[in-house]
Amino acid sequence: MIRKTLSVLLLFTTLLFAQQQPYVLLVSFDAFRWDYLNRGITPNLDTLINKGVRAESFQPAFPSKTFPNHLSIITGMYPENHGIIFNKFTNVNTREVYQLKDRAAVQNPKWYKGEAFWETAEKNGIITASFFWPGSELDNANRRPTYFKYYNQSVSYIARIDTVINWLQLPSAKRPHFITLYFHDTDFFGHKFGPNSPEINQSIKRLDSLAGYINNGLIRIGMKDSVNIIYLSDHGMTEISPERIINIEKILAGQKYKQGGAKTLAMITPREANKEIILSILRKNQNHFKVYERKEMPEYFHFSKNKNIAPILLVADLGWSIVNNAQLKQFINLGNKGNHGYDNFNIDMHGIFVASGPAFKKHYFTGTIRNIDVYPLLCKIFNIPPNPDIDGQLCKIEYILK
């Protein structure tokens, strides 16, 4: 009889705790630049803004690439600390390669040094879910959400949203209170056609219509006033062209080195014997890019401490592309007109931050918000202790809460 009574009390306590927990839906619109909201084509997001919080811009971490910044948002750490420094990079000790198209690498927990918010939440008894987010499908049940989906770009946007709405209708004891949702649309069309094209405007409208669909779904299940919803983006986008090219292979002809990183931030690993020669050549040809030794990287980039960062870094000026011969050929064949990954203090690299719900102030417009501060914000909303190793600061963002 006592055991049965204790079981009933435990179940009651669990259900009561679940009911008292807030709800947060974190939605990422990849590469949705900060000023896309100013084009007069986002009525659904405008409605949300009028009822909640909008930041003038949302600053990514450096480099302003997709995986590094989704991890910075969800861990509150700079890429040099959470470990995912690029969409593709090499471990200098093991020579293993991390890259987006390698499903085994993407799911391997050893690459991920930060604690994602869903890990923090689950440790504190909060059920979480993710319909796509970098780092959410690790091969370790203790480091991923209770409910998650393996990334599959072909899954329709409507199917993603319908699944989230269904998760929110699960019985209280099984229902997630923190959910992530991801859409790639503005990144794809921004790369292909550029941030000032008719095609990107259609993409902006498409994502705005999804915001309306999410809102209608929450109304339908009676949770519109219960869910805190945050729309943000990992980075922005800027125009590029074949006329703004730096062929590093031509500049370093005859030298022995390895090139990594990206077209916006190249990493050069020379043989030790010719490091000074390569540095000298690069500095003499420093035009539309800046040359840094890793130890000389400006502190504001927070991009020097990780062992997988190469000894020499080339930071391209906005809109310029650093390529070798093979990349130059690919660049011309693809004909892309937009890119990101540049200096994260340049406004073109900034994204959006829009939030509304019971936790947030109403009719509140603020300046730039840093993406590393979202993690401590989430901890504050759920009233749970954050990972002590984060770079983000609650004091930089908590003023947007009621």
C-alpha positions as CSV (number, residue, x, y, z in Angstrom):
1,M,0.0,0.0,0.0
2,I,2.9,2.4,0.9
3,R,4.7,1.5,-2.3
4,K,1.5,2.2,-4.4
5,T,1.0,5.5,-2.6
6,L,4.6,6.5,-3.3
7,S,4.2,5.6,-7.0
8,V,1.1,7.7,-7.3
9,L,2.9,10.7,-5.5
10,L,5.9,10.3,-7.8
11,L,3.7,10.3,-10.9
12,F,1.7,13.3,-9.6
13,T,5.0,15.2,-8.9
14,T,6.4,14.4,-12.4
15,L,3.2,15.5,-14.1
16,L,3.1,18.7,-12.0
17,F,6.7,19.5,-12.8
18,A,6.1,18.9,-16.5
19,Q,3.0,21.2,-16.5
20,Q,5.0,24.0,-14.8
21,Q,7.8,23.9,-17.3
22,P,7.8,26.6,-20.0
23,Y,7.8,25.8,-23.7
24,V,10.4,27.1,-26.2
25,L,10.4,26.5,-29.9
26,L,13.7,27.6,-31.5
27,V,13.5,28.0,-35.2
28,S,16.5,28.6,-37.5
29,F,16.1,30.2,-40.9
30,D,19.6,29.5,-42.4
31,A,21.3,32.6,-43.8
32,F,18.2,34.9,-43.3
33,R,20.1,38.2,-43.3
34,W,19.2,40.8,-40.8
35,D,17.7,43.3,-43.3
36,Y,15.4,40.7,-45.0
37,L,12.9,41.8,-42.4
38,N,12.9,45.3,-43.8
39,R,11.7,44.4,-47.3
40,G,8.0,44.6,-46.6
41,I,7.4,40.9,-47.5
42,T,7.3,39.3,-44.1
43,P,3.7,39.9,-42.7
44,N,3.7,36.9,-40.4
45,L,7.1,37.7,-38.8
46,D,6.0,41.4,-38.6
47,T,3.0,40.3,-36.6
48,L,5.2,38.4,-34.2
49,I,7.6,41.4,-33.9
50,N,4.7,43.7,-33.0
51,K,3.8,41.4,-30.1
52,G,7.3,40.6,-28.9
53,V,11.0,41.3,-29.3
54,R,13.1,42.1,-32.4
55,A,16.9,42.7,-32.4
56,E,18.3,45.0,-35.0
57,S,20.7,42.2,-35.9
58,F,22.0,38.8,-34.6
59,Q,25.8,38.6,-34.6
60,P,27.3,35.2,-35.5
61,A,30.5,33.8,-34.2
62,F,33.6,33.8,-36.4
63,P,33.8,32.2,-38.9
64,S,30.2,33.0,-40.0
65,K,29.5,29.5,-41.3
66,T,26.6,27.2,-40.7
67,F,27.7,24.4,-38.5
68,P,30.1,26.5,-36.3
69,N,27.3,29.0,-35.6
70,H,24.5,26.5,-35.0
71,L,26.7,25.0,-32.4
72,S,27.6,28.4,-30.9
73,I,23.9,29.1,-30.6
74,I,23.0,25.9,-28.9
75,T,26.1,25.6,-26.7
76,G,26.9,29.3,-25.9
77,M,30.5,28.8,-26.9
78,Y,32.8,30.1,-29.6
79,P,33.8,27.6,-32.3
80,E,37.4,27.5,-31.0
81,N,35.9,26.1,-27.7
82,H,33.0,23.9,-28.9
83,G,35.3,22.3,-31.5
84,I,33.3,22.7,-34.8
85,I,35.6,25.3,-36.3
86,F,34.4,24.9,-39.9
87,N,31.9,22.9,-42.0
88,K,35.0,20.8,-42.9
89,F,38.3,20.5,-41.1
90,T,41.0,18.1,-40.1
91,N,42.1,16.9,-36.7
92,V,45.8,17.7,-36.7
93,N,46.7,14.8,-34.5
94,T,44.8,11.9,-36.0
95,R,44.4,13.4,-39.6
96,E,40.7,12.4,-39.4
97,V,38.4,14.7,-41.3
98,Y,35.1,16.3,-40.1
99,Q,32.8,17.3,-43.0
100,L,29.1,17.7,-43.4
101,K,28.7,15.1,-46.1
102,D,30.3,12.4,-43.8
103,R,27.3,11.1,-41.8
104,A,29.6,9.1,-39.5
105,A,31.7,12.1,-38.6
106,V,28.7,14.4,-38.1
107,Q,27.2,11.8,-35.6
108,N,30.5,11.1,-33.8
109,P,30.4,12.7,-30.3
110,K,34.2,13.1,-30.0
111,W,34.1,16.2,-32.4
112,Y,31.7,18.1,-30.1
113,K,33.3,19.7,-27.1
114,G,30.4,21.9,-25.9
115,E,27.3,20.9,-24.0
116,A,24.2,21.6,-26.1
117,F,21.2,23.1,-24.4
118,W,19.2,19.9,-24.9
119,E,21.9,18.1,-22.9
120,T,21.6,20.6,-20.1
121,A,17.8,20.5,-20.2
122,E,17.6,16.7,-20.2
123,K,19.9,16.6,-17.1
124,N,17.4,18.7,-15.4
125,G,14.4,16.6,-16.2
126,I,13.2,18.6,-19.3
127,I,12.2,16.6,-22.3
128,T,13.6,18.0,-25.6
129,A,13.2,17.4,-29.3
130,S,14.9,18.4,-32.5
131,F,13.6,18.4,-36.1
132,F,17.1,19.0,-37.5
133,W,19.9,21.0,-35.8
134,P,23.6,20.4,-36.2
135,G,24.8,18.2,-33.3
136,S,21.3,16.8,-32.5
137,E,21.9,13.3,-34.0
138,L,25.0,12.2,-32.1
139,D,25.6,8.4,-31.5
140,N,25.2,8.9,-27.8
141,A,21.7,8.9,-26.3
142,N,22.9,11.1,-23.4
143,R,24.0,13.9,-25.7
144,R,21.0,14.2,-28.0
145,P,17.3,15.2,-27.5
146,T,14.7,12.6,-26.5
147,Y,13.1,13.0,-29.9
148,F,15.2,13.8,-32.9
149,K,15.4,13.3,-36.7
150,Y,18.4,12.4,-38.8
151,Y,19.0,15.2,-41.3
152,N,17.2,14.7,-44.6
153,Q,16.8,17.9,-46.7
154,S,14.1,16.3,-48.8
155,V,11.6,16.2,-45.9
156,S,9.0,18.8,-46.7
157,Y,8.8,22.0,-44.6
158,I,5.2,21.3,-43.8
159,A,6.0,17.8,-42.6
160,R,8.6,19.2,-40.3
161,I,6.1,21.6,-38.7
162,D,3.4,19.1,-38.5
163,T,5.7,16.8,-36.6
164,V,6.6,19.6,-34.1
165,I,2.8,20.3,-33.6
166,N,2.2,16.6,-33.0
167,W,5.1,16.5,-30.4
168,L,3.3,19.3,-28.6
169,Q,0.2,17.2,-28.3
170,L,1.9,14.2,-26.7
171,P,0.7,13.3,-23.1
172,S,2.2,15.7,-20.5
173,A,4.7,13.1,-19.2
174,K,6.1,12.5,-22.7
175,R,5.8,16.0,-24.2
176,P,8.9,18.0,-25.1
177,H,9.2,21.5,-23.7
178,F,12.2,22.6,-25.8
179,I,12.1,22.0,-29.6
180,T,14.4,23.0,-32.4
181,L,13.4,23.4,-36.0
182,Y,15.6,24.1,-39.1
183,F,15.0,25.4,-42.6
184,H,17.7,25.8,-45.3
185,D,15.8,27.8,-47.9
186,T,17.4,31.3,-47.7
187,D,20.9,29.7,-47.6
188,F,20.3,27.8,-50.8
189,F,18.8,30.6,-52.8
190,G,21.2,33.2,-51.3
191,H,24.2,31.2,-52.4
192,K,22.8,30.5,-55.9
193,F,21.3,33.9,-56.8
194,G,22.6,36.4,-54.3
195,P,21.0,38.3,-51.4
196,N,19.5,41.0,-53.7
197,S,17.8,38.7,-56.2
198,P,14.1,38.1,-57.0
199,E,14.7,34.5,-56.1
200,I,15.8,35.4,-52.5
201,N,12.8,37.5,-52.1
202,Q,10.6,34.5,-53.0
203,S,12.5,32.5,-50.5
204,I,12.0,35.1,-47.8
205,K,8.2,35.0,-48.5
206,R,8.2,31.2,-48.4
207,L,9.8,31.1,-44.9
208,D,7.5,33.9,-43.7
209,S,4.5,31.8,-44.8
210,L,6.0,28.9,-42.7
211,A,6.0,31.2,-39.7
212,G,2.3,31.8,-40.4
213,Y,1.7,28.0,-40.6
214,I,3.5,27.4,-37.3
215,N,1.3,30.1,-35.7
216,N,-1.9,28.6,-37.0
217,G,-0.8,25.2,-35.8
218,L,-0.2,26.5,-32.3
219,I,-3.7,28.2,-32.4
220,R,-5.3,24.9,-33.5
221,I,-3.9,22.9,-30.5
222,G,-4.6,25.8,-28.1
223,M,-0.9,26.5,-27.3
224,K,-0.4,29.9,-29.0
225,D,-0.2,31.7,-25.7
226,S,1.9,29.0,-24.0
227,V,4.8,28.6,-26.4
228,N,7.8,31.0,-26.4
229,I,8.9,31.0,-30.1
230,I,12.3,32.3,-31.2
231,Y,13.2,32.8,-34.9
232,L,16.9,33.4,-35.6
233,S,19.5,32.7,-38.3
234,D,23.1,31.4,-38.1
235,H,24.6,34.1,-40.3
236,G,23.8,36.5,-43.2
237,M,24.9,36.6,-46.8
238,T,26.8,39.0,-49.2
239,E,27.3,39.2,-52.9
240,I,30.3,37.6,-54.6
241,S,31.5,37.5,-58.2
242,P,34.3,35.9,-60.3
243,E,35.9,39.4,-60.6
244,R,36.7,39.3,-56.9
245,I,39.0,36.3,-56.7
246,I,42.3,35.7,-54.9
247,N,44.1,32.7,-56.4
248,I,46.3,31.6,-53.5
249,E,47.8,28.7,-55.5
250,K,49.1,31.2,-58.1
251,I,50.6,33.4,-55.3
252,L,52.3,30.5,-53.6
253,A,53.5,28.8,-56.8
254,G,56.3,26.4,-56.0
255,Q,55.8,26.3,-52.2
256,K,54.8,23.2,-50.2
257,Y,51.7,23.7,-48.0
258,K,48.2,22.4,-47.3
259,Q,45.1,24.6,-47.7
260,G,42.0,24.2,-45.7
261,G,39.2,26.3,-44.2
262,A,36.9,28.1,-46.7
263,K,37.0,30.6,-49.5
264,T,36.3,33.4,-47.0
265,L,38.8,32.2,-44.4
266,A,41.6,30.1,-45.7
267,M,43.9,28.0,-43.4
268,I,47.4,27.5,-44.6
269,T,49.6,24.8,-43.1
270,P,53.2,25.1,-44.5
271,R,56.1,22.8,-43.9
272,E,58.0,24.1,-40.9
273,A,61.1,24.8,-43.0
274,N,59.3,27.2,-45.4
275,K,56.8,28.8,-43.0
276,E,58.6,32.1,-42.9
277,I,59.0,32.2,-46.7
278,I,55.3,31.6,-47.2
279,L,54.4,34.2,-44.6
280,S,56.7,36.7,-46.4
281,I,55.2,35.9,-49.8
282,L,51.6,36.2,-48.5
283,R,52.3,39.5,-46.7
284,K,53.9,41.0,-49.9
285,N,50.7,40.0,-51.8
286,Q,48.3,41.1,-49.1
287,N,45.6,42.6,-51.3
288,H,41.8,42.1,-50.5
289,F,42.8,39.7,-47.7
290,K,44.6,39.9,-44.4
291,V,47.4,37.5,-43.2
292,Y,47.6,36.4,-39.6
293,E,49.6,33.8,-37.8
294,R,47.3,31.9,-35.5
295,K,48.9,33.4,-32.4
296,E,48.4,36.9,-33.9
297,M,44.7,36.6,-34.6
298,P,42.8,39.6,-33.2
299,E,41.2,38.6,-29.9
300,Y,37.7,39.8,-31.0
301,F,37.6,36.9,-33.5
302,H,38.0,34.3,-30.7
303,F,39.6,32.0,-33.2
304,S,43.1,31.0,-32.1
305,K,43.0,28.5,-29.2
306,N,41.8,25.4,-31.0
307,K,44.6,23.0,-32.0
308,N,42.9,22.3,-35.3
309,I,43.2,25.9,-36.5
310,A,46.1,26.1,-39.0
311,P,49.3,28.2,-38.3
312,I,48.5,30.8,-41.0
313,L,45.0,32.3,-41.5
314,L,43.9,34.4,-44.5
315,V,40.8,36.5,-43.9
316,A,39.2,37.6,-47.1
317,D,37.7,41.1,-47.4
318,L,33.9,41.1,-47.7
319,G,32.8,39.7,-51.1
320,W,36.2,38.4,-52.0
321,S,37.0,34.7,-52.4
322,I,40.3,32.9,-51.7
323,V,40.7,29.9,-54.0
324,N,43.2,27.4,-55.5
325,N,43.0,26.3,-59.1
326,A,40.5,23.5,-58.5
327,Q,38.2,25.8,-56.4
328,L,38.5,28.5,-59.1
329,K,37.2,26.1,-61.7
330,Q,34.4,25.0,-59.4
331,F,33.5,28.6,-58.6
332,I,33.1,29.4,-62.3
333,N,31.1,26.3,-63.0
334,L,28.7,26.8,-60.1
335,G,28.2,30.5,-60.8
336,N,27.2,31.2,-57.2
337,K,26.4,34.8,-56.4
338,G,26.4,34.8,-52.6
339,N,28.5,33.6,-49.7
340,H,29.1,34.0,-46.0
341,G,31.9,33.2,-43.6
342,Y,33.5,36.6,-43.5
343,D,34.3,38.9,-40.5
344,N,31.4,38.5,-38.1
345,F,31.4,42.2,-37.3
346,N,30.4,43.1,-40.8
347,I,26.7,43.7,-40.8
348,D,26.2,41.6,-44.0
349,M,27.1,38.6,-41.9
350,H,24.4,39.2,-39.3
351,G,21.1,37.4,-39.1
352,I,17.8,37.9,-37.4
353,F,16.5,37.5,-33.9
354,V,12.7,37.6,-33.3
355,A,11.0,36.3,-30.1
356,S,7.5,36.3,-28.7
357,G,5.7,34.5,-25.9
358,P,5.0,34.6,-22.2
359,A,8.7,35.0,-21.2
360,F,9.4,37.9,-23.5
361,K,8.8,41.6,-23.4
362,K,6.2,43.0,-25.8
363,H,6.8,45.7,-28.4
364,Y,10.5,45.7,-27.7
365,F,13.2,46.6,-30.2
366,T,16.8,46.3,-29.3
367,G,20.3,46.5,-30.9
368,T,22.6,43.7,-31.9
369,I,22.4,40.4,-29.9
370,R,25.3,37.9,-29.9
371,N,24.4,34.3,-30.7
372,I,26.5,32.9,-27.9
373,D,24.1,34.5,-25.4
374,V,21.1,32.5,-26.5
375,Y,22.2,29.4,-24.5
376,P,22.2,31.3,-21.1
377,L,18.9,32.9,-22.1
378,L,17.4,29.5,-22.5
379,C,18.7,28.4,-19.1
380,K,17.2,31.5,-17.6
381,I,13.8,30.8,-19.2
382,F,13.8,27.2,-17.9
383,N,15.4,28.3,-14.5
384,I,18.2,25.7,-14.8
385,P,21.9,26.1,-14.2
386,P,24.1,26.6,-17.3
387,N,27.2,24.8,-18.2
388,P,29.9,26.8,-16.4
389,D,32.3,26.7,-19.4
390,I,30.2,28.8,-21.8
391,D,31.4,32.1,-23.4
392,G,27.9,33.6,-23.5
393,Q,26.7,36.0,-20.8
394,L,23.2,36.3,-19.5
395,C,23.7,39.9,-18.6
396,K,24.1,40.7,-22.3
397,I,20.6,39.4,-23.2
398,E,18.3,38.9,-20.2
399,Y,16.9,42.4,-20.6
400,I,14.6,41.1,-23.4
401,L,12.7,39.0,-20.9
402,K,9.8,40.2,-18.8
